[in-house]
């Protein structure tokens, strides 16, 4: 494995372009764009203040730099380096900035979430959307980029508005049966919108594109509820991770649970394959000591051996085929359907991977060695 020289970086602001050709990094108020293959500097831009957020457009032609302290956003072009754009929100302030799917509009959220300002780079027009709700996932776009769903809060009640991204006209506006809406997520086919309530109540609602309530699902009451939600790429299944340490799978026909999977503290099932990361150190000569002390290496664990984990604090779920395991057992996957991993955010011990080919699913547990270096990751390609 070859490593490049060390480059300066500020606030961990470093992102690859969507097409994989460029690498953008920030050093204080400077934006550096490099070629991925050669790491040579292609463009060097100077902003008006220290950069706090960067984001590529979907077509990798533009990149925005947000300076929240000054309420400024500067946009740079890779094709035309002399072209640039500056957006000043003025006294309204700025707390968030993102691209629209077409890469030609910028959505700025003002302080106290008073409004969202939509700026067009093509026509220089400005649109305003009032009452955006300050929540973890309050805005979501369909995969084809045609529609945007926005969570709103008006008169102490939650609403969802659906906009057409081509002209930002309001398509639908409806209220939701939630106490404190936490997140919204479109299905990949853009036909169903999942809305879930605060973590204090287990409730998830499914709405159609025209605002009709299709179904409501609640697994239990009087306990902490939903932690995360993930659609399968085919939109046929919805995985819901909750604070009770379980993942429940809903089907798209009846919106009922078809199966559930746990993240137990111990594993006793002989059918489960258990892998554990092992850190190996080179052999040292006499009189040489390693620091820190070398731990005993560990290989695959027998499936019949129990493995203890800390108590669950909620499950993160996602769908895919190849999974990576890193800090705190967080999982990220490529978009294939046969595999669904779930990781316990309260445990750094690992994650579970379940196979969907047949029910009940085949499970594969990946364990991280306690005290291991957090920057290390392990990639598994499981084959059965």
Residue pairs with C-beta under 8 A, 6 or more apart in sequence:
4 39
7 25
7 32
8 27
9 25
9 26
9 27
10 26
10 27
10 28
10 50
10 51
11 26
11 51
11 52
13 25
13 26
13 51
13 52
13 53
13 54
14 23
14 24
14 25
14 26
15 23
15 24
15 54
15 55
15 56
16 22
16 23
16 24
16 36
16 56
17 23
17 24
17 56
17 60
17 63
18 56
18 57
18 58
18 59
18 60
19 59
19 60
20 36
21 35
21 36
21 60
22 33
22 34
22 35
22 36
22 42
22 60
22 78
23 33
23 34
23 35
23 36
23 39
24 31
24 32
24 33
24 34
24 54
24 56
24 63
25 31
25 32
25 34
26 32
26 51
26 54
26 65
28 50
28 51
29 46
29 47
29 48
29 49
29 50
29 51
30 44
30 45
30 46
30 47
30 51
31 43
31 44
31 45
31 46
31 47
31 51
31 54
31 63
31 65
31 76
32 41
32 43
32 44
33 41
33 42
33 43
33 44
33 45
33 63
33 78
34 40
34 41
34 42
35 42
42 78
43 76
43 78
43 81
45 65
45 74
45 76
45 84
47 65
47 67
47 74
48 67
48 70
48 72
48 74
48 86
49 67
49 69
49 70
49 72
50 67
50 69
51 65
51 66
51 67
52 66
52 67
52 68
52 69
53 65
53 66
53 68
53 97
54 63
54 64
54 65
54 66
55 63
55 64
55 66
55 97
55 98
55 99
56 62
56 63
56 99
57 63
57 64
57 99
57 103
57 104
58 99
58 101
58 102
58 103
58 145
59 103
60 78
61 77
61 78
61 79
61 103
62 75
62 76
62 77
62 78
62 99
62 103
62 121
63 75
63 76
63 78
64 73
64 74
64 75
64 76
64 97
64 99
64 106
65 73
65 74
65 75
65 76
66 72
66 73
66 94
66 97
67 73
67 74
67 94
68 93
68 94
68 95
71 88
71 89
71 90
71 91
71 92
71 93
71 94
72 86
72 87
72 88
72 89
72 94
73 86
73 87
73 89
73 94
73 97
73 106
73 108
74 84
74 85
74 86
74 87
75 84
75 85
75 86
75 87
75 106
75 121
76 83
76 84
77 83
77 84
85 121
87 106
87 108
87 119
89 108
89 110
89 117
92 110
92 111
92 114
92 115
92 117
93 110
93 111
93 112
94 108
94 109
94 110
94 111
95 109
95 110
95 111
95 113
96 108
96 109
97 106
97 107
97 108
97 109
98 106
98 107
98 139
99 105
99 106
99 107
100 106
100 107
100 118
100 141
100 145
100 148
100 165
101 141
101 144
101 145
101 165
102 145
102 165
104 120
104 121
104 122
105 118
105 119
105 120
105 121
105 165
105 168
106 118
106 119
106 121
107 116
107 117
107 118
107 119
107 139
108 116
108 117
108 119
109 115
109 116
109 132
110 116
110 117
113 132
113 133
113 134
114 130
115 128
115 129
115 130
115 131
115 132
116 128
116 129
116 132
116 139
116 150
117 126
117 127
117 128
117 129
118 126
118 127
118 128
118 129
118 168
119 126
120 126
120 127
127 168
129 150
129 161
129 163
129 168
130 152
131 152
131 153
131 154
131 159
132 138
132 139
132 150
132 151
132 152
132 153
133 151
133 152
133 153
133 158
133 181
134 153
135 151
135 181
135 182
135 183
136 182
136 183
137 182
137 183
137 184
137 185
138 150
138 151
138 181
138 183
138 184
139 148
139 149
139 150
139 151
139 184
140 148
140 149
140 184
140 185
140 186
140 193
141 147
141 148
141 149
141 165
141 186
142 148
142 186
142 190
143 186
143 188
143 189
143 190
144 190
145 165
146 164
146 165
146 166
146 190
147 162
147 163
147 164
147 165
147 171
147 186
147 190
147 209
148 162
148 163
148 165
149 160
149 161
149 162
149 163
149 184
149 186
149 193
150 160
150 161
150 162
150 163
151 158
151 159
151 160
151 181
151 183
151 184
151 195
152 158
152 159
152 160
152 161
153 159
153 181
157 175
158 175
158 176
158 178
158 180
158 181
159 173
159 174
159 175
159 176
160 172
160 173
160 174
160 175
160 176
160 181
160 184
160 193
160 195
160 207
160 211
161 170
161 172
161 173
162 170
162 171
162 172
162 173
162 193
162 209
162 211
163 169
163 170
163 171
164 171
172 209
172 210
172 211
173 211
174 207
174 211
176 195
176 205
176 207
177 203
177 205
177 213
177 216
178 195
178 196
178 197
178 198
178 203
178 205
179 197
179 198
179 200
179 201
180 197
180 198
180 200
181 195
181 196
181 197
181 198
182 196
182 197
182 198
182 199
182 226
183 195
183 196
183 229
184 193
184 194
184 195
184 196
185 193
185 194
185 229
185 230
185 231
186 192
186 193
186 194
186 231
187 193
187 194
187 231
187 235
187 238
187 252
188 231
188 232
188 233
188 234
188 235
189 235
190 209
191 208
191 209
191 235
192 206
192 207
192 208
192 209
192 214
192 235
192 252
193 206
193 207
193 208
193 209
194 204
194 205
194 206
194 229
194 231
194 238
195 204
195 205
195 206
195 207
196 203
196 204
196 205
196 225
196 226
196 229
196 240
197 203
197 204
197 205
197 225
197 226
198 225
199 224
199 225
199 226
199 227
199 243
200 224
200 225
201 218
201 221
201 225
202 218
202 219
202 220
202 221
202 223
202 224
202 225
202 226
202 242
203 216
203 217
203 218
203 225
203 226
204 216
204 217
204 218
204 226
204 229
204 238
204 240
205 213
205 215
205 216
205 217
206 213
206 214
206 215
206 216
206 217
206 238
206 255
207 213
207 214
208 214
214 255
215 254
215 255
217 240
217 250
217 255
217 256
217 257
219 240
219 242
219 244
219 248
219 257
220 244
223 243
223 244
224 242
224 243
224 244
224 314
225 242
225 243
226 240
226 241
226 242
226 243
227 241
227 242
227 243
227 314
227 315
227 316
227 345
228 240
228 241
228 314
228 315
228 316
228 317
229 238
229 239
229 240
229 241
229 317
230 238
230 239
230 241
230 317
230 318
230 319
231 237
231 238
231 239
231 319
232 238
232 239
232 319
232 337
232 340
233 319
233 335
233 336
233 337
234 337
235 252
236 251
236 252
237 249
237 250
237 251
237 252
237 258
237 356
238 249
238 250
238 252
238 255
239 247
239 248
239 249
239 250
239 317
239 318
239 319
239 340
239 342
240 247
240 248
240 249
240 250
240 317
241 247
241 314
241 315
241 316
241 317
241 342
242 248
242 314
242 315
243 312
243 313
243 314
244 312
245 262
245 263
245 264
245 312
245 314
245 315
245 344
246 260
246 261
246 262
246 263
246 315
247 260
247 261
247 262
247 263
247 315
247 317
247 340
247 342
248 257
248 259
248 260
249 257
249 258
249 259
249 260
249 261
249 340
250 256
250 257
250 258
251 258
258 359
259 359
259 360
259 361
261 342
261 352
261 354
261 361
261 363
263 309
263 312
263 315
263 342
263 344
263 347
263 352
264 309
265 308
265 309
265 310
265 311
265 312
266 306
266 307
266 308
266 309
267 274
267 303
267 305
267 306
267 307
267 365
268 304
268 306
269 303
269 363
270 303
270 304
271 303
271 362
271 363
272 303
272 363
272 364
272 365
273 300
273 303
273 363
273 364
273 365
273 382
274 300
274 301
274 302
274 303
274 305
274 307
274 365
274 367
275 300
275 301
275 364
275 365
275 366
275 367
275 380
276 298
276 299
276 300
276 301
276 367
276 368
276 369
277 298
277 325
277 366
277 367
277 368
277 369
277 372
277 376
277 378
278 297
278 298
278 299
278 369
279 295
279 297
279 369
279 372
279 373
279 376
280 297
281 290
281 294
284 290
295 369
295 371
298 369
301 307
301 367
307 349
307 365
307 367
309 344
309 347
309 349
309 350
310 346
310 347
310 349
311 346
311 347
312 344
312 346
312 347
313 344
313 345
313 346
313 347
314 344
314 345
314 346
315 342
315 343
315 344
315 345
316 330
316 331
316 342
316 343
316 345
317 340
317 341
317 342
318 331
318 332
318 333
318 340
318 341
319 333
319 335
319 336
319 337
319 339
319 340
320 332
320 333
320 334
320 335
320 336
320 339
320 340
320 341
321 333
321 334
321 336
321 337
321 338
321 339
322 333
322 334
322 336
322 339
322 379
322 380
322 381
323 331
323 332
323 333
323 339
323 341
323 351
323 353
323 366
323 379
323 380
324 331
324 332
324 333
324 377
324 378
324 379
325 331
325 343
325 350
325 351
325 366
325 368
325 377
325 378
325 379
325 380
326 374
326 375
326 376
326 377
327 348
327 374
327 375
328 343
328 345
328 348
328 374
329 343
329 344
329 345
329 347
329 348
329 349
329 350
329 351
329 368
330 343
330 345
331 341
331 342
331 343
331 351
333 339
333 341
337 356
338 355
338 356
338 357
339 353
339 354
339 355
339 356
339 382
340 353
340 354
340 356
340 361
341 351
341 352
341 353
341 354
342 351
342 352
342 353
342 354
343 350
343 351
343 352
344 350
344 351
348 368
348 370
349 367
349 368
349 370
350 365
350 366
350 367
350 368
351 365
351 366
352 363
352 364
352 365
352 366
353 363
353 364
353 365
353 366
353 380
353 382
354 361
354 362
354 363
354 364
355 361
355 362
355 363
355 364
355 384
362 384
364 380
364 382
366 378
366 380
368 378
